[in-house]
Amino acid sequence: MAKLLQITFAFHGPFGRQMAETFSGLAQSISQEPGLVWKIWTENENALEAGGIYLFEDEKSARAYLEKHAARLKESGITEISAKLFDVNSGLSRITRGPC
Amino acid sequence: MAKLLQITFAFHGPFGRQMAETFSGLAQSISQEPGLVWKIWTENENALEAGGIYLFEDEKSARAYLEKHAARLKESGITEISAKLFDVNSGLSRITRGPC
């Protein structure tokens, strides 16, 4: 069953285009992660927060990625990480055009 | 600019198919909200949490919806609501097949 992973953390930039340039290599790497269907990269320059919404094929791949990514974030000094794993309610999401 | 709205709250069910039956009318209504591109409905029966990931066409429609939905949730007894608004980093999201 597909799993949605919702990650949020305090982040002090870079944002926008500079963020895209800084992390394009990481994005290429993440795009190859086993079981990843897609990731949306989120950022809020006013709230100094960033994160990602991920859809994985199953819980196992979502948990394996989370362990790897949380360690990577901590190595780069990001410690206030909120990570939540959800099932997708596909019946309701279909009605609201959810891409999953 | 598109805005992503991430809502999470404590939720004691129903989950799964029963959740879909209970809220299908609400989902039909939400699908008509001005500016809504899509909503993914999230649920976690073990953590007793639920929520939604929304993509809106712009910040104005996202904020108008959030005000309306938060009031509706509170009326139904749901008070511990986390709501976060984000920009989407489209350059990075394209690399990771993000549907936005």
N, CA and C atoms of all chains as a GROMACS GRO file, in nm:
protein
  600
    1MET      N    1   0.085  -0.121   0.000
    1MET     CA    2   0.000   0.000   0.000
    1MET      C    3   0.088   0.126   0.000
    2ALA      N    4   0.054   0.221  -0.083
    2ALA     CA    5   0.133   0.344  -0.093
    2ALA      C    6   0.135   0.419   0.040
    3LYS      N    7   0.249   0.484   0.068
    3LYS     CA    8   0.262   0.561   0.192
    3LYS      C    9   0.305   0.702   0.159
    4LEU      N   10   0.243   0.798   0.226
    4LEU     CA   11   0.280   0.937   0.212
    4LEU      C   12   0.368   0.978   0.331
    5LEU      N   13   0.483   1.036   0.301
    5LEU     CA   14   0.575   1.082   0.405
    5LEU      C   15   0.579   1.234   0.401
    6GLN      N   16   0.559   1.295   0.517
    6GLN     CA   17   0.549   1.441   0.529
    6GLN      C   18   0.661   1.487   0.622
    7ILE      N   19   0.760   1.555   0.567
    7ILE     CA   20   0.876   1.600   0.645
    7ILE      C   21   0.878   1.753   0.649
    8THR      N   22   0.898   1.809   0.768
    8THR     CA   23   0.910   1.954   0.786
    8THR      C   24   1.025   1.982   0.883
    9PHE      N   25   1.101   2.087   0.856
    9PHE     CA   26   1.209   2.123   0.949
    9PHE      C   27   1.240   2.272   0.939
   10ALA      N   28   1.303   2.324   1.045
   10ALA     CA   29   1.350   2.462   1.044
   10ALA      C   30   1.464   2.473   0.942
   11PHE      N   31   1.462   2.579   0.864
   11PHE     CA   32   1.557   2.592   0.752
   11PHE      C   33   1.586   2.739   0.729
   12HIS      N   34   1.714   2.771   0.714
   12HIS     CA   35   1.753   2.912   0.700
   12HIS      C   36   1.803   2.945   0.561
   13GLY      N   37   1.763   2.868   0.463
   13GLY     CA   38   1.796   2.896   0.326
   13GLY      C   39   1.914   2.816   0.277
   14PRO      N   40   1.949   2.827   0.152
   14PRO     CA   41   1.888   2.916   0.052
   14PRO      C   42   1.748   2.872   0.008
   15PHE      N   43   1.672   2.970  -0.044
   15PHE     CA   44   1.537   2.946  -0.093
   15PHE      C   45   1.530   2.972  -0.244
   16GLY      N   46   1.420   2.929  -0.302
   16GLY     CA   47   1.392   2.961  -0.442
   16GLY      C   48   1.493   2.905  -0.539
   17ARG      N   49   1.534   2.990  -0.634
   17ARG     CA   50   1.626   2.943  -0.738
   17ARG      C   51   1.759   2.898  -0.682
   18GLN      N   52   1.806   2.972  -0.578
   18GLN     CA   53   1.935   2.935  -0.520
   18GLN      C   54   1.925   2.799  -0.450
   19MET      N   55   1.810   2.773  -0.389
   19MET     CA   56   1.787   2.641  -0.329
   19MET      C   57   1.790   2.534  -0.438
   20ALA      N   58   1.725   2.562  -0.550
   20ALA     CA   59   1.721   2.464  -0.659
   20ALA      C   60   1.861   2.434  -0.710
   21GLU      N   61   1.943   2.540  -0.721
   21GLU     CA   62   2.080   2.518  -0.769
   21GLU      C   63   2.160   2.437  -0.668
   22THR      N   64   2.144   2.473  -0.540
   22THR     CA   65   2.222   2.407  -0.434
   22THR      C   66   2.190   2.258  -0.423
   23PHE      N   67   2.061   2.224  -0.441
   23PHE     CA   68   2.021   2.086  -0.412
   23PHE      C   69   1.984   2.005  -0.536
   24SER      N   70   2.021   2.053  -0.654
   24SER     CA   71   1.980   1.977  -0.774
   24SER      C   72   2.048   1.839  -0.779
   25GLY      N   73   2.171   1.831  -0.732
   25GLY     CA   74   2.238   1.700  -0.729
   25GLY      C   75   2.170   1.605  -0.632
   26LEU      N   76   2.132   1.660  -0.516
   26LEU     CA   77   2.059   1.578  -0.418
   26LEU      C   78   1.925   1.532  -0.475
   27ALA      N   79   1.859   1.622  -0.548
   27ALA     CA   80   1.730   1.586  -0.608
   27ALA      C   81   1.747   1.473  -0.709
   28GLN      N   82   1.853   1.480  -0.788
   28GLN     CA   83   1.880   1.371  -0.884
   28GLN      C   84   1.897   1.240  -0.809
   29SER      N   85   1.971   1.244  -0.699
   29SER     CA   86   1.992   1.124  -0.618
   29SER      C   87   1.861   1.073  -0.560
   30ILE      N   88   1.781   1.164  -0.505
   30ILE     CA   89   1.654   1.124  -0.443
   30ILE      C   90   1.559   1.064  -0.547
   31SER      N   91   1.565   1.116  -0.669
   31SER     CA   92   1.476   1.065  -0.773
   31SER      C   93   1.501   0.916  -0.803
   32GLN      N   94   1.620   0.867  -0.764
   32GLN     CA   95   1.655   0.726  -0.787
   32GLN      C   96   1.628   0.638  -0.666
   33GLU      N   97   1.574   0.694  -0.557
   33GLU     CA   98   1.553   0.615  -0.436
   33GLU      C   99   1.454   0.500  -0.462
   34PRO      N  100   1.484   0.381  -0.411
   34PRO     CA  101   1.394   0.267  -0.430
   34PRO      C  102   1.255   0.296  -0.375
   35GLY      N  103   1.156   0.272  -0.454
   35GLY     CA  104   1.017   0.286  -0.408
   35GLY      C  105   0.960   0.425  -0.415
   36LEU      N  106   1.043   0.525  -0.450
   36LEU     CA  107   0.989   0.662  -0.456
   36LEU      C  108   0.902   0.681  -0.580
   37VAL      N  109   0.779   0.723  -0.557
   37VAL     CA  110   0.692   0.759  -0.670
   37VAL      C  111   0.718   0.904  -0.707
   38TRP      N  112   0.710   0.993  -0.608
   38TRP     CA  113   0.742   1.134  -0.633
   38TRP      C  114   0.772   1.206  -0.501
   39LYS      N  115   0.840   1.321  -0.515
   39LYS     CA  116   0.862   1.413  -0.402
   39LYS      C  117   0.831   1.555  -0.448
   40ILE      N  118   0.754   1.626  -0.367
   40ILE     CA  119   0.735   1.771  -0.384
   40ILE      C  120   0.822   1.841  -0.280
   41TRP      N  121   0.906   1.934  -0.324
   41TRP     CA  122   0.994   2.009  -0.233
   41TRP      C  123   0.921   2.133  -0.185
   42THR      N  124   0.913   2.151  -0.053
   42THR     CA  125   0.840   2.264   0.004
   42THR      C  126   0.936   2.361   0.074
   43GLU      N  127   0.900   2.489   0.071
   43GLU     CA  128   0.983   2.592   0.135
   43GLU      C  129   0.897   2.709   0.177
   44ASN      N  130   0.934   2.773   0.289
   44ASN     CA  131   0.864   2.892   0.336
   44ASN      C  132   0.968   2.987   0.394
   45GLU      N  133   1.002   3.086   0.315
   45GLU     CA  134   1.109   3.178   0.354
   45GLU      C  135   1.069   3.265   0.472
   46ASN      N  136   0.940   3.298   0.484
   46ASN     CA  137   0.895   3.380   0.597
   46ASN      C  138   0.899   3.303   0.728
   47ALA      N  139   0.854   3.178   0.723
   47ALA     CA  140   0.850   3.097   0.846
   47ALA      C  141   0.983   3.029   0.871
   48LEU      N  142   1.078   3.041   0.778
   48LEU     CA  143   1.207   2.972   0.787
   48LEU      C  144   1.186   2.822   0.809
   49GLU      N  145   1.108   2.764   0.718
   49GLU     CA  146   1.083   2.620   0.720
   49GLU      C  147   1.094   2.564   0.579
   50ALA      N  148   1.124   2.438   0.572
   50ALA     CA  149   1.125   2.368   0.444
   50ALA      C  150   1.092   2.222   0.471
   51GLY      N  151   1.085   2.144   0.365
   51GLY     CA  152   1.055   2.002   0.383
   51GLY      C  153   1.020   1.936   0.252
   52GLY      N  154   0.944   1.828   0.265
   52GLY     CA  155   0.904   1.756   0.145
   52GLY      C  156   0.782   1.672   0.170
   53ILE      N  157   0.704   1.654   0.064
   53ILE     CA  158   0.593   1.559   0.065
   53ILE      C  159   0.632   1.450  -0.033
   54TYR      N  160   0.633   1.326   0.015
   54TYR     CA  161   0.678   1.214  -0.066
   54TYR      C  162   0.567   1.110  -0.079
   55LEU      N  163   0.556   1.050  -0.196
   55LEU     CA  164   0.474   0.930  -0.208
   55LEU      C  165   0.568   0.813  -0.237
   56PHE      N  166   0.558   0.708  -0.155
   56PHE     CA  167   0.635   0.586  -0.173
   56PHE      C  168   0.542   0.470  -0.207
   57GLU      N  169   0.599   0.369  -0.272
   57GLU     CA  170   0.519   0.253  -0.312
   57GLU      C  171   0.469   0.174  -0.191
   58ASP      N  172   0.550   0.174  -0.083
   58ASP     CA  173   0.512   0.095   0.034
   58ASP      C  174   0.581   0.152   0.158
   59GLU      N  175   0.540   0.100   0.274
   59GLU     CA  176   0.592   0.150   0.402
   59GLU      C  177   0.741   0.121   0.418
   60LYS      N  178   0.784   0.004   0.370
   60LYS     CA  179   0.924  -0.035   0.388
   60LYS      C  180   1.017   0.066   0.321
   61SER      N  181   0.987   0.102   0.198
   61SER     CA  182   1.074   0.197   0.126
   61SER      C  183   1.064   0.336   0.188
   62ALA      N  184   0.947   0.374   0.237
   62ALA     CA  185   0.932   0.505   0.302
   62ALA      C  186   1.017   0.512   0.429
   63ARG      N  187   1.014   0.406   0.510
   63ARG     CA  188   1.090   0.406   0.635
   63ARG      C  189   1.241   0.401   0.609
   64ALA      N  190   1.282   0.325   0.508
   64ALA     CA  191   1.425   0.318   0.476
   64ALA      C  192   1.475   0.455   0.431
   65TYR      N  193   1.396   0.523   0.348
   65TYR     CA  194   1.435   0.656   0.303
   65TYR      C  195   1.440   0.754   0.419
   66LEU      N  196   1.339   0.749   0.505
   66LEU     CA  197   1.334   0.844   0.618
   66LEU      C  198   1.458   0.831   0.706
   67GLU      N  199   1.498   0.707   0.733
   67GLU     CA  200   1.617   0.685   0.817
   67GLU      C  201   1.740   0.748   0.752
   68LYS      N  202   1.755   0.725   0.622
   68LYS     CA  203   1.870   0.779   0.547
   68LYS      C  204   1.865   0.932   0.542
   69HIS      N  205   1.747   0.987   0.513
   69HIS     CA  206   1.736   1.131   0.493
   69HIS      C  207   1.749   1.206   0.626
   70ALA      N  208   1.693   1.151   0.733
   70ALA     CA  209   1.704   1.217   0.864
   70ALA      C  210   1.850   1.225   0.907
   71ALA      N  211   1.925   1.118   0.882
   71ALA     CA  212   2.068   1.119   0.915
   71ALA      C  213   2.141   1.226   0.833
   72ARG      N  214   2.106   1.237   0.705
   72ARG     CA  215   2.168   1.336   0.616
   72ARG      C  216   2.135   1.478   0.662
   73LEU      N  217   2.009   1.502   0.700
   73LEU     CA  218   1.970   1.634   0.749
   73LEU      C  219   2.047   1.669   0.876
   74LYS      N  220   2.057   1.573   0.967
   74LYS     CA  221   2.128   1.598   1.093
   74LYS      C  222   2.275   1.630   1.068
   75GLU      N  223   2.334   1.560   0.973
   75GLU     CA  224   2.474   1.588   0.938
   75GLU      C  225   2.493   1.732   0.888
   76SER      N  226   2.390   1.786   0.824
   76SER     CA  227   2.401   1.923   0.774
   76SER      C  228   2.350   2.024   0.877
   77GLY      N  229   2.329   1.980   1.001
   77GLY     CA  230   2.295   2.072   1.109
   77GLY      C  231   2.147   2.093   1.131
   78ILE      N  232   2.064   2.019   1.059
   78ILE     CA  233   1.918   2.033   1.073
   78ILE      C  234   1.869   1.930   1.174
   79THR      N  235   1.817   1.977   1.286
   79THR     CA  236   1.784   1.883   1.394
   79THR      C  237   1.635   1.883   1.429
   80GLU      N  238   1.568   1.995   1.407
   80GLU     CA  239   1.425   2.001   1.444
   80GLU      C  240   1.342   1.945   1.329
   81ILE      N  241   1.338   1.811   1.319
   81ILE     CA  242   1.272   1.747   1.206
   81ILE      C  243   1.139   1.686   1.251
   82SER      N  244   1.031   1.723   1.184
   82SER     CA  245   0.903   1.655   1.204
   82SER      C  246   0.881   1.562   1.086
   83ALA      N  247   0.861   1.434   1.114
   83ALA     CA  248   0.836   1.336   1.006
   83ALA      C  249   0.712   1.256   1.040
   84LYS      N  250   0.617   1.254   0.950
   84LYS     CA  251   0.492   1.181   0.972
   84LYS      C  252   0.462   1.093   0.852
   85LEU      N  253   0.420   0.972   0.881
   85LEU     CA  254   0.390   0.874   0.777
   85LEU      C  255   0.238   0.853   0.775
   86PHE      N  256   0.180   0.856   0.657
   86PHE     CA  257   0.035   0.841   0.645
   86PHE      C  258  -0.003   0.740   0.538
   87ASP      N  259  -0.117   0.677   0.556
   87ASP     CA  260  -0.185   0.613   0.445
   87ASP      C  261  -0.257   0.721   0.366
   88VAL      N  262  -0.279   0.691   0.240
   88VAL     CA  263  -0.361   0.780   0.157
   88VAL      C  264  -0.501   0.722   0.150
   89ASN      N  265  -0.601   0.802   0.178
   89ASN     CA  266  -0.738   0.756   0.156
   89ASN      C  267  -0.770   0.777   0.008
   90SER      N  268  -0.758   0.667  -0.066
   90SER     CA  269  -0.763   0.680  -0.212
   90SER      C  270  -0.904   0.713  -0.262
   91GLY      N  271  -1.007   0.663  -0.194
   91GLY     CA  272  -1.144   0.693  -0.237
   91GLY      C  273  -1.172   0.842  -0.230
   92LEU      N  274  -1.138   0.904  -0.117
   92LEU     CA  275  -1.161   1.048  -0.102
   92LEU      C  276  -1.067   1.129  -0.191
   93SER      N  277  -0.942   1.084  -0.203
   93SER     CA  278  -0.844   1.159  -0.283
   93SER      C  279  -0.883   1.160  -0.431
   94ARG      N  280  -0.944   1.049  -0.476
   94ARG     CA  281  -0.989   1.047  -0.616
   94ARG      C  282  -1.092   1.157  -0.641
   95ILE      N  283  -1.182   1.177  -0.544
   95ILE     CA  284  -1.288   1.278  -0.561
   95ILE      C  285  -1.227   1.418  -0.572
   96THR      N  286  -1.117   1.441  -0.500
   96THR     CA  287  -1.056   1.576  -0.498
   96THR      C  288  -0.932   1.582  -0.589
   97ARG      N  289  -0.926   1.493  -0.689
   97ARG     CA  290  -0.823   1.496  -0.794
   97ARG      C  291  -0.681   1.476  -0.740
   98GLY      N  292  -0.668   1.406  -0.625
   98GLY     CA  293  -0.536   1.384  -0.565
   98GLY      C  294  -0.447   1.300  -0.656
   99PRO      N  295  -0.322   1.344  -0.677
   99PRO     CA  296  -0.231   1.275  -0.769
   99PRO      C  297  -0.162   1.156  -0.701
  100CYS      N  298  -0.237   1.050  -0.673
  100CYS     CA  299  -0.177   0.935  -0.603
  100CYS      C  300  -0.252   0.808  -0.638
  101MET      N  301   0.133   3.243  -0.770
  101MET     CA  302   0.221   3.129  -0.746
  101MET      C  303   0.147   3.021  -0.666
  102ALA      N  304   0.162   2.896  -0.707
  102ALA     CA  305   0.092   2.787  -0.639
  102ALA      C  306   0.137   2.776  -0.494
  103LYS      N  307   0.044   2.737  -0.406
  103LYS     CA  308   0.074   2.720  -0.265
  103LYS      C  309   0.033   2.580  -0.221
  104LEU      N  310   0.120   2.520  -0.142
  104LEU     CA  311   0.090   2.389  -0.084
  104LEU      C  312   0.047   2.408   0.062
  105LEU      N  313  -0.067   2.351   0.096
  105LEU     CA  314  -0.119   2.359   0.233
  105LEU      C  315  -0.114   2.220   0.294
  106GLN      N  316  -0.053   2.213   0.412
  106GLN     CA  317  -0.031   2.085   0.481
  106GLN      C  318  -0.105   2.090   0.614
  107ILE      N  319  -0.210   2.012   0.626
  107ILE     CA  320  -0.292   2.012   0.748
  107ILE      C  321  -0.283   1.876   0.816
  108THR      N  322  -0.261   1.877   0.948
  108THR     CA  323  -0.257   1.753   1.027
  108THR      C  324  -0.333   1.777   1.157
  109PHE      N  325  -0.407   1.677   1.203
  109PHE     CA  326  -0.477   1.690   1.331
  109PHE      C  327  -0.500   1.553   1.395
  110ALA      N  328  -0.521   1.555   1.526
  110ALA     CA  329  -0.557   1.433   1.598
  110ALA      C  330  -0.696   1.389   1.551
  111PHE      N  331  -0.711   1.259   1.527
  111PHE     CA  332  -0.834   1.208   1.467
  111PHE      C  333  -0.860   1.066   1.518
  112HIS      N  334  -0.983   1.040   1.560
  112HIS     CA  335  -1.013   0.911   1.620
  112HIS      C  336  -1.102   0.825   1.530
  113GLY      N  337  -1.101   0.852   1.402
  113GLY     CA  338  -1.174   0.770   1.308
  113GLY      C  339  -1.306   0.831   1.270
  114PRO      N  340  -1.377   0.771   1.175
  114PRO     CA  341  -1.346   0.644   1.109
  114PRO      C  342  -1.229   0.655   1.011
  115PHE      N  343  -1.166   0.538   0.984
  115PHE     CA  344  -1.055   0.531   0.890
  115PHE      C  345  -1.093   0.444   0.770
  116GLY      N  346  -1.010   0.452   0.668
  116GLY     CA  347  -1.023   0.362   0.553
  116GLY      C  348  -1.154   0.379   0.478
  117ARG      N  349  -1.217   0.265   0.446
  117ARG     CA  350  -1.341   0.270   0.366
  117ARG      C  351  -1.452   0.344   0.438
  118GLN      N  352  -1.458   0.323   0.569
  118GLN     CA  353  -1.565   0.390   0.645
  118GLN      C  354  -1.544   0.542   0.645
  119MET      N  355  -1.417   0.584   0.650
  119MET     CA  356  -1.385   0.726   0.640
  119MET      C  357  -1.430   0.780   0.503
  120ALA      N  358  -1.401   0.701   0.399
  120ALA     CA  359  -1.438   0.743   0.263
  120ALA      C  360  -1.589   0.759   0.250
  121GLU      N  361  -1.664   0.664   0.311
  121GLU     CA  362  -1.811   0.674   0.304
  121GLU      C  363  -1.861   0.795   0.382
  122THR      N  364  -1.802   0.816   0.499
  122THR     CA  365  -1.848   0.925   0.587
  122THR      C  366  -1.825   1.062   0.524
  123PHE      N  367  -1.711   1.076   0.454
  123PHE     CA  368  -1.673   1.210   0.408
  123PHE      C  369  -1.684   1.230   0.257
  124SER      N  370  -1.751   1.139   0.187
  124SER     CA  371  -1.757   1.154   0.041
  124SER      C  372  -1.831   1.281   0.000
  125GLY      N  373  -1.933   1.318   0.075
  125GLY     CA  374  -2.005   1.442   0.045
  125GLY      C  375  -1.917   1.564   0.067
  126LEU      N  376  -1.840   1.560   0.176
  126LEU     CA  377  -1.747   1.671   0.203
  126LEU      C  378  -1.641   1.679   0.092
  127ALA      N  379  -1.595   1.562   0.049
  127ALA     CA  380  -1.494   1.561  -0.058
  127ALA      C  381  -1.550   1.621  -0.187
  128GLN      N  382  -1.675   1.590  -0.218
  128GLN     CA  383  -1.739   1.649  -0.336
  128GLN      C  384  -1.741   1.802  -0.323
  129SER      N  385  -1.775   1.849  -0.204
  129SER     CA  386  -1.779   1.993  -0.180
  129SER      C  387  -1.639   2.054  -0.193
  130ILE      N  388  -1.540   1.990  -0.132
  130ILE     CA  389  -1.403   2.043  -0.135
  130ILE      C  390  -1.350   2.047  -0.279
  131SER      N  391  -1.391   1.948  -0.359
  131SER     CA  392  -1.342   1.945  -0.499
  131SER      C  393  -1.386   2.067  -0.578
  132GLN      N  394  -1.490   2.137  -0.527
  132GLN     CA  395  -1.541   2.257  -0.594
  132GLN      C  396  -1.483   2.386  -0.538
  133GLU      N  397  -1.394   2.378  -0.439
  133GLU     CA  398  -1.342   2.499  -0.375
  133GLU      C  399  -1.265   2.585  -0.477
  134PRO      N  400  -1.286   2.716  -0.472
  134PRO     CA  401  -1.215   2.804  -0.565
  134PRO      C  402  -1.064   2.791  -0.549
  135GLY      N  403  -0.994   2.772  -0.659
  135GLY     CA  404  -0.848   2.770  -0.658
  135GLY      C  405  -0.787   2.636  -0.622
  136LEU      N  406  -0.868   2.537  -0.584
  136LEU     CA  407  -0.810   2.408  -0.548
  136LEU      C  408  -0.765   2.332  -0.673
  137VAL      N  409  -0.638   2.294  -0.675
  137VAL     CA  410  -0.588   2.209  -0.782
  137VAL      C  411  -0.614   2.064  -0.745
  138TRP      N  412  -0.570   2.023  -0.626
  138TRP     CA  413  -0.598   1.887  -0.578
  138TRP      C  414  -0.581   1.880  -0.426
  139LYS      N  415  -0.641   1.775  -0.369
  139LYS     CA  416  -0.621   1.741  -0.227
  139LYS      C  417  -0.595   1.592  -0.216
  140ILE      N  418  -0.491   1.555  -0.140
  140ILE     CA  419  -0.468   1.416  -0.101
  140ILE      C  420  -0.514   1.403   0.045
  141TRP      N  421  -0.600   1.304   0.072
  141TRP     CA  422  -0.650   1.281   0.208
  141TRP      C  423  -0.557   1.184   0.279
  142THR      N  424  -0.506   1.224   0.396
  142THR     CA  425  -0.411   1.140   0.469
  142THR      C  426  -0.474   1.088   0.599
  143GLU      N  427  -0.432   0.968   0.640
  143GLU     CA  428  -0.483   0.908   0.763
  143GLU      C  429  -0.379   0.814   0.821
  144ASN      N  430  -0.375   0.807   0.954
  144ASN     CA  431  -0.285   0.715   1.023
  144ASN      C  432  -0.359   0.660   1.144
  145GLU      N  433  -0.410   0.538   1.129
  145GLU     CA  434  -0.494   0.478   1.234
  145GLU      C  435  -0.412   0.448   1.359
  146ASN      N  436  -0.284   0.413   1.343
  146ASN     CA  437  -0.201   0.382   1.461
  146ASN      C  438  -0.169   0.507   1.541
  147ALA      N  439  -0.136   0.615   1.470
  147ALA     CA  440  -0.100   0.740   1.539
  147ALA      C  441  -0.223   0.823   1.574
  148LEU      N  442  -0.340   0.778   1.530
  148LEU     CA  443  -0.465   0.854   1.548
  148LEU      C  444  -0.449   0.997   1.497
  149GLU      N  445  -0.407   1.005   1.371
  149GLU     CA  446  -0.394   1.135   1.305
  149GLU      C  447  -0.453   1.126   1.164
  150ALA      N  448  -0.491   1.241   1.116
  150ALA     CA  449  -0.536   1.251   0.977
  150ALA      C  450  -0.509   1.393   0.929
  151GLY      N  451  -0.539   1.417   0.802
  151GLY     CA  452  -0.515   1.552   0.750
  151GLY      C  453  -0.528   1.554   0.599
  152GLY      N  454  -0.459   1.650   0.541
  152GLY     CA  455  -0.465   1.663   0.396
  152GLY      C  456  -0.347   1.742   0.344
  153ILE      N  457  -0.308   1.707   0.223
  153ILE     CA  458  -0.209   1.785   0.149
  153ILE      C  459  -0.285   1.845   0.031
  154TYR      N  460  -0.278   1.978   0.020
  154TYR     CA  461  -0.354   2.049  -0.083
  154TYR      C  462  -0.260   2.130  -0.171
  155LEU      N  463  -0.291   2.135  -0.298
  155LEU     CA  464  -0.227   2.233  -0.385
  155LEU      C  465  -0.333   2.333  -0.430
  156PHE      N  466  -0.304   2.461  -0.406
  156PHE     CA  467  -0.392   2.570  -0.449
  156PHE      C  468  -0.324   2.654  -0.556
  157GLU      N  469  -0.404   2.721  -0.636
  157GLU     CA  470  -0.348   2.804  -0.744
  157GLU      C  471  -0.270   2.923  -0.690
  158ASP      N  472  -0.312   2.973  -0.572
  158ASP     CA  473  -0.246   3.092  -0.517
  158ASP      C  474  -0.267   3.099  -0.366
  159GLU      N  475  -0.196   3.191  -0.302
  159GLU     CA  476  -0.202   3.202  -0.156
  159GLU      C  477  -0.340   3.247  -0.108
  160LYS      N  478  -0.404   3.336  -0.183
  160LYS     CA  479  -0.534   3.388  -0.141
  160LYS      C  480  -0.636   3.276  -0.127
  161SER      N  481  -0.643   3.189  -0.227
  161SER     CA  482  -0.741   3.080  -0.221
  161SER      C  483  -0.703   2.979  -0.112
  162ALA      N  484  -0.573   2.957  -0.090
  162ALA     CA  485  -0.529   2.864   0.015
  162ALA      C  486  -0.570   2.916   0.152
  163ARG      N  487  -0.549   3.048   0.175
  163ARG     CA  488  -0.583   3.105   0.306
  163ARG      C  489  -0.734   3.108   0.328
  164ALA      N  490  -0.810   3.138   0.224
  164ALA     CA  491  -0.956   3.141   0.238
  164ALA      C  492  -1.009   3.002   0.272
  165TYR      N  493  -0.953   2.901   0.206
  165TYR     CA  494  -0.995   2.763   0.235
  165TYR      C  495  -0.957   2.724   0.377
  166LEU      N  496  -0.835   2.757   0.417
  166LEU     CA  497  -0.788   2.719   0.551
  166LEU      C  498  -0.878   2.776   0.659
  167GLU      N  499  -0.918   2.901   0.643
  167GLU     CA  500  -1.006   2.965   0.742
  167GLU      C  501  -1.139   2.889   0.752
  168LYS      N  502  -1.194   2.857   0.635
  168LYS     CA  503  -1.322   2.786   0.630
  168LYS      C  504  -1.310   2.645   0.688
  169HIS      N  505  -1.203   2.574   0.651
  169HIS     CA  506  -1.188   2.434   0.691
  169HIS      C  507  -1.154   2.423   0.839
  170ALA      N  508  -1.071   2.515   0.890
  170ALA     CA  509  -1.036   2.511   1.032
  170ALA      C  510  -1.161   2.532   1.118
  171ALA      N  511  -1.248   2.623   1.075
  171ALA     CA  512  -1.374   2.646   1.148
  171ALA      C  513  -1.461   2.520   1.145
  172ARG      N  514  -1.465   2.454   1.031
  172ARG     CA  515  -1.545   2.331   1.016
  172ARG      C  516  -1.490   2.219   1.105
  173LEU      N  517  -1.357   2.206   1.108
  173LEU     CA  518  -1.296   2.104   1.193
  173LEU      C  519  -1.326   2.131   1.340
  174LYS      N  520  -1.315   2.258   1.380
  174LYS     CA  521  -1.340   2.292   1.520
  174LYS      C  522  -1.486   2.262   1.558
  175GLU      N  523  -1.578   2.290   1.466
  175GLU     CA  524  -1.719   2.260   1.491
  175GLU      C  525  -1.742   2.112   1.515
  176SER      N  526  -1.659   2.029   1.450
  176SER     CA  527  -1.675   1.884   1.468
  176SER      C  528  -1.588   1.832   1.583
  177GLY      N  529  -1.533   1.924   1.664
  177GLY     CA  530  -1.461   1.884   1.785
  177GLY      C  531  -1.312   1.864   1.766
  178ILE      N  532  -1.260   1.892   1.647
  178ILE     CA  533  -1.117   1.876   1.620
  178ILE      C  534  -1.046   2.008   1.646
  179THR      N  535  -0.960   2.009   1.747
  179THR     CA  536  -0.902   2.137   1.789
  179THR      C  537  -0.750   2.141   1.771
  180GLU      N  538  -0.682   2.026   1.780
  180GLU     CA  539  -0.536   2.025   1.768
  180GLU      C  540  -0.497   2.022   1.622
  181ILE      N  541  -0.505   2.137   1.556
  181ILE     CA  542  -0.482   2.144   1.412
  181ILE      C  543  -0.348   2.209   1.384
  182SER      N  544  -0.263   2.139   1.308
  182SER     CA  545  -0.140   2.200   1.257
  182SER      C  546  -0.162   2.233   1.110
  183ALA      N  547  -0.144   2.359   1.073
  183ALA     CA  548  -0.162   2.401   0.933
  183ALA      C  549  -0.039   2.479   0.890
  184LYS      N  550   0.025   2.435   0.783
  184LYS     CA  551   0.144   2.502   0.733
  184LYS      C  552   0.128   2.528   0.583
  185LEU      N  553   0.169   2.648   0.544
  185LEU     CA  554   0.158   2.690   0.406
  185LEU      C  555   0.299   2.698   0.347
  186PHE      N  556   0.318   2.641   0.229
  186PHE     CA  557   0.450   2.640   0.168
  186PHE      C  558   0.445   2.684   0.021
  187ASP      N  559   0.556   2.740  -0.024
  187ASP     CA  560   0.580   2.747  -0.167
  187ASP      C  561   0.631   2.611  -0.210
  188VAL      N  562   0.611   2.583  -0.339
  188VAL     CA  563   0.668   2.462  -0.398
  188VAL      C  564   0.795   2.502  -0.472
  189ASN      N  565   0.905   2.434  -0.446
  189ASN     CA  566   1.025   2.457  -0.526
  189ASN      C  567   1.009   2.374  -0.654
  190SER      N  568   0.967   2.443  -0.760
  190SER     CA  569   0.927   2.369  -0.880
  190SER      C  570   1.046   2.308  -0.953
  191GLY      N  571   1.163   2.375  -0.948
  191GLY     CA  572   1.281   2.320  -1.014
  191GLY      C  573   1.321   2.185  -0.956
  192LEU      N  574   1.327   2.180  -0.821
  192LEU     CA  575   1.364   2.054  -0.755
  192LEU      C  576   1.253   1.950  -0.768
  193SER      N  577   1.128   1.995  -0.758
  193SER     CA  578   1.016   1.901  -0.764
  193SER      C  579   1.006   1.836  -0.903
  194ARG      N  580   1.042   1.911  -1.006
  194ARG     CA  581   1.042   1.851  -1.140
  194ARG      C  582   1.138   1.733  -1.147
  195ILE      N  583   1.256   1.751  -1.085
  195ILE     CA  584   1.358   1.644  -1.090
  195ILE      C  585   1.308   1.518  -1.021
  196THR      N  586   1.226   1.536  -0.917
  196THR     CA  587   1.178   1.420  -0.840
  196THR      C  588   1.032   1.386  -0.876
  197ARG      N  589   0.991   1.422  -0.997
  197ARG     CA  590   0.860   1.384  -1.051
  197ARG      C  591   0.742   1.434  -0.969
  198GLY      N  592   0.759   1.546  -0.896
  198GLY     CA  593   0.652   1.601  -0.813
  198GLY      C  594   0.533   1.645  -0.898
  199PRO      N  595   0.410   1.606  -0.859
  199PRO     CA  596   0.290   1.636  -0.938
  199PRO      C  597   0.238   1.776  -0.909
  200CYS      N  598   0.310   1.878  -0.953
  200CYS     CA  599   0.268   2.015  -0.921
  200CYS      C  600   0.318   2.111  -1.028
   0.00000   0.00000   0.00000
